[in-house]
Amino acid sequence: MDQVKAKKHLGQHFLTDESIAKNIADTLSYDGYDITLEIGPGMGVLTKYVLEKPTTTYVIEIDTESVAYLDSHYPKLHGKIISKDFLKYNINEVFDGKPFAIIGNFPYNISSQIVFKCLDLRHQVPEFSGMFQKEVAERICEKKGTKTYGILSVLVQAFYDAEYLFTVPPDVFNPPPKVNSGVLRLRRKENFTLPCNEKLFFSVVKTGFQQRRKTLRNSLKSFNLSDNLKEDTIFDLRPEQLSVEQFIELTKKIEANAV
């Protein structure tokens, strides 16, 4: 397929198994919002099943050949194909602040960036599901105390309930990736406003994990902590030992006591 060659540089692998595409489309509840955005639809193998759902489906696709294919093969998408780079585009030029769900078979090389942008849009995105490289999907859903628990795990789980759903083997893609894939679902928490400074929370989490082998007392030096605060036993821990709730408490302490 010419489209496969055209999108290799984007890290895209085309799903060829219809049953898996249907299963991914079924991961969203389609409840509480009227719009679903598919990122990177390619040839529309997932799109056709999302279009069957009780929602208005938009797709965002950077590859011009795929855009032309979708426009000619899926009449329901007329006027709903956004030919832009999701990471660089202000989606509210189309959605105007309305809530929407995100779904997709995400290009592996930008999948983490897609999640970070979803977090920026968390006030509008109640549900998010899709396919990642298996290790990335597992990392997002991981709990504290493991080597794979990290920045994505904490930041996502602060606002969403994350669930790893199923694994997808390489042989159902064209071209086949060299790794397994994993499908996950994020459902926004009922109360997703943190009881701390959210900007500071992001900074504490990212800074702590940048030197994850060090204790927080050492990795968070840049926050100019007071001598009194440094004595708190939480600073004896490494970042992977803290739950989301503990990171929130840590952020509150830094906010109150930093000098």
C-alpha positions in Angstrom: 0.0 0.0 0.0 1.3 3.4 -0.9 -0.2 4.8 2.3 1.9 2.4 4.4 5.1 3.6 2.7 4.0 7.2 3.1 3.4 6.9 6.8 6.4 4.8 7.9 8.2 8.0 8.8 5.3 8.8 11.2 5.8 5.6 13.1 2.4 4.3 12.0 1.5 0.7 11.6 -1.9 -0.2 10.0 -4.1 -2.5 11.9 -5.5 -5.2 9.6 -7.6 -7.3 12.0 -11.2 -6.1 11.9 -12.2 -7.8 15.1 -9.5 -6.0 17.1 -10.6 -2.7 15.5 -14.1 -3.4 16.6 -13.0 -4.2 20.1 -11.0 -1.0 20.4 -14.1 1.0 19.2 -16.1 -0.8 21.9 -13.8 0.4 24.7 -15.4 3.8 25.0 -18.8 4.3 26.7 -19.9 7.1 24.3 -21.8 8.5 27.3 -21.6 12.0 28.6 -20.3 13.6 25.4 -21.4 14.1 21.8 -18.0 14.1 20.0 -15.3 11.5 19.5 -12.0 12.4 17.9 -9.9 9.6 16.3 -6.2 10.5 16.0 -4.3 9.0 13.1 -7.1 7.0 11.4 -5.0 6.0 8.4 -7.2 3.9 6.1 -10.1 3.9 8.5 -10.1 0.4 9.8 -11.0 1.6 13.3 -13.0 4.6 12.0 -15.7 2.5 10.4 -16.6 1.0 13.8 -16.5 4.4 15.6 -18.8 5.8 13.0 -21.4 3.2 14.1 -21.5 4.6 17.6 -23.9 7.2 19.0 -21.5 10.0 18.6 -20.3 12.6 16.1 -17.0 11.3 14.8 -14.1 13.6 13.8 -10.7 12.4 12.7 -7.4 14.2 12.6 -4.8 13.0 10.2 -1.6 14.7 9.0 -1.0 12.4 5.9 -2.6 13.9 2.8 -3.0 10.5 1.0 -4.9 9.1 4.0 -7.1 12.2 4.2 -8.0 11.8 0.5 -8.8 8.1 1.0 -11.0 8.8 4.1 -12.9 11.5 2.3 -13.7 9.3 -0.7 -14.6 6.2 1.3 -16.5 7.5 4.3 -19.3 10.0 3.4 -20.1 10.4 7.1 -16.7 12.1 7.6 -17.4 14.9 5.1 -16.6 18.1 6.9 -15.2 16.2 9.9 -11.7 15.4 8.7 -9.1 17.7 10.3 -6.0 17.7 8.1 -3.6 18.8 10.9 -0.9 17.6 13.3 -2.8 16.9 16.5 0.2 17.9 18.7 0.5 21.3 17.1 -3.2 22.1 16.4 -5.6 24.0 18.6 -8.5 21.5 18.5 -10.9 24.1 19.9 -10.8 25.9 16.6 -13.3 23.1 15.7 -14.7 21.9 19.1 -15.0 25.3 20.7 -14.5 24.0 24.3 -17.0 21.2 24.0 -16.3 17.8 25.6 -15.0 15.0 23.5 -13.4 11.5 23.8 -10.2 10.5 22.1 -9.5 7.2 20.5 -6.9 5.8 18.1 -4.2 3.4 17.0 -1.5 5.9 18.0 1.9 6.2 16.2 4.3 4.8 18.7 6.9 7.6 18.3 4.5 10.3 19.5 2.1 8.3 21.7 3.4 9.7 25.0 3.1 13.3 23.6 -0.5 12.5 22.7 -1.2 11.5 26.3 0.5 14.7 27.6 -1.7 16.8 25.3 -4.8 14.9 26.5 -3.8 15.9 30.0 -3.6 19.5 28.9 -7.2 19.0 27.6 -8.4 17.0 30.6 -11.3 19.5 31.3 -12.7 18.5 27.9 -11.7 14.8 27.6 -13.7 12.5 29.9 -12.6 9.3 28.1 -9.5 8.2 26.2 -8.7 4.8 24.8 -6.4 3.4 22.2 -3.4 1.3 21.2 0.1 2.0 22.2 3.4 0.0 22.3 2.7 -2.5 25.0 5.4 -1.2 27.4 4.1 2.3 27.1 0.5 1.2 27.8 1.7 -0.8 30.8 3.7 2.1 32.1 0.7 4.5 32.0 -1.3 2.0 34.1 1.5 0.9 36.4 1.3 1.3 40.2 4.0 2.6 42.6 7.0 0.5 43.5 8.1 -0.7 40.1 10.8 0.3 37.7 8.3 1.2 35.0 6.2 3.4 37.3 7.1 7.0 36.2 6.0 10.4 35.1 3.3 9.3 32.8 1.9 6.9 35.4 1.6 9.5 38.1 0.3 12.4 35.9 -2.3 10.3 34.1 -3.6 8.5 37.3 -3.9 11.8 39.1 -6.8 12.7 36.8 -7.9 9.4 35.2 -8.6 5.8 36.2 -6.3 3.9 33.9 -7.0 0.3 32.8 -4.9 -1.9 30.7 -7.4 -3.9 28.6 -5.7 -6.3 26.2 -2.5 -7.1 24.2 -2.3 -7.1 20.4 0.4 -9.2 18.6 2.5 -7.8 15.8 1.1 -10.0 13.0 -2.2 -8.1 12.8 -0.4 -5.0 11.4 1.0 -3.9 8.1 3.9 -3.4 8.4 4.2 -5.5 11.6 6.0 -3.7 14.4 8.8 -5.4 16.3 6.9 -5.2 19.6 3.6 -6.2 21.0 0.9 -3.5 21.4 -1.4 -2.8 24.2 -4.9 -1.2 24.4 -5.8 0.9 27.4 -8.7 3.0 28.6 -8.6 6.2 30.6 -11.8 7.4 32.4 -11.6 10.8 34.0 -12.2 10.8 37.8 -15.4 12.3 39.0 -13.4 14.8 41.0 -10.3 15.6 38.8 -9.3 18.9 40.4 -6.3 18.3 42.6 -6.2 19.7 46.2 -2.9 21.4 45.4 -1.2 23.7 42.9 -1.6 21.6 39.7 1.2 23.4 37.9 3.6 22.8 40.8 2.4 19.1 41.0 3.4 18.5 37.4 6.8 20.1 38.1 7.4 18.1 41.3 6.6 14.8 39.5 8.7 15.5 36.5 11.7 16.8 38.5 11.6 13.9 40.9 11.6 11.2 38.2 14.4 12.9 36.2 16.8 11.5 38.8 14.7 8.6 39.9 17.6 6.7 41.5 18.1 9.5 44.0 16.0 10.3 47.1 13.6 13.1 46.8 15.8 15.1 49.1 18.4 15.2 46.4 16.3 15.2 43.3 14.1 18.1 44.4 17.0 20.5 45.5 16.0 23.0 42.8 12.8 23.8 44.8 14.9 25.5 47.5 13.3 23.5 50.3 13.6 24.8 53.9 15.9 22.9 56.3 12.8 22.0 58.3 11.0 20.5 55.4 14.0 18.5 54.3 13.8 16.6 57.6 10.3 15.2 56.6 10.7 11.4 56.1 8.9 11.6 52.7 12.2 13.0 51.4 14.0 9.7 52.3 12.0 8.0 49.5 12.7 7.7 45.8 10.0 8.9 43.4 8.7 5.4 42.4 7.9 4.7 46.0 5.3 7.5 46.2 1.6 6.9 45.2 -0.3 9.7 43.4 -1.8 10.7 46.7 1.6 11.0 48.3 2.8 13.2 45.4 -0.1 15.4 46.0 0.7 15.7 49.7 4.4 16.3 48.8 3.3 19.1 46.5 1.2 20.7 49.2 4.2 20.6 51.6 6.5 22.2 49.1 4.0 24.8 48.3 3.6 25.7 52.0 7.2 25.5 53.1 9.5 26.3 50.2 11.7 29.3 50.9 
